[in-house]
Amino acid sequence: MATVVEKTGIRREKGWLYFLDKRGDVSRARMARGGGKAPKGREKVVRLGIEREDGFLYFIDKKGNVAKVKMKRSTAGRKTARKKPARRKTTARSRTTARRKPAKKPARKKATAGRTTARKKTARKKPARKKTARGAAARKRARR
């Protein structure tokens, strides 16, 4: 839950974004889709001079007061970031470079003279049924 840091009671206007600036004062900026033409830039609303603590998020709540809440991922207590080792740059191959030859298939074994190799019989397709008058009548009854 958020804790109130300073009670200001700011009344918000539509189309403006309210925030705590670097100096700890409440400022506002025009939203990009706030409606209507207004001067660009920022305006100070209230001068407070709040000093921020590390690991907290500061915002203006619904009542217009400045509040803070503990961040889930704060920078406080975090060790210095280690640099990742530099990755090797890969260069694109040009089409003129030699390509690999495809691997050769292993040679078939020769059949020995004394043995006959057992071959699988191929499945034969059943012959199509002849249409008869009786069969056509039976199929019509089955459809109904």
Buried (B, 14 or more C-beta within 10 A) or exposed (E): EBEEBBEBEBEEEEBBBBBBBEEBBBBBBBEEEBEEEEEEEEEEBBEBEBEEEEBBBBEBEEEBBBBBEEEEEEEEEEEEEEEEEEEEEEEEEEEEEEEEEEEEEEEEEEEEEEEEEEEEEEEEEEEEEEEEEEEEEEEEEEEE
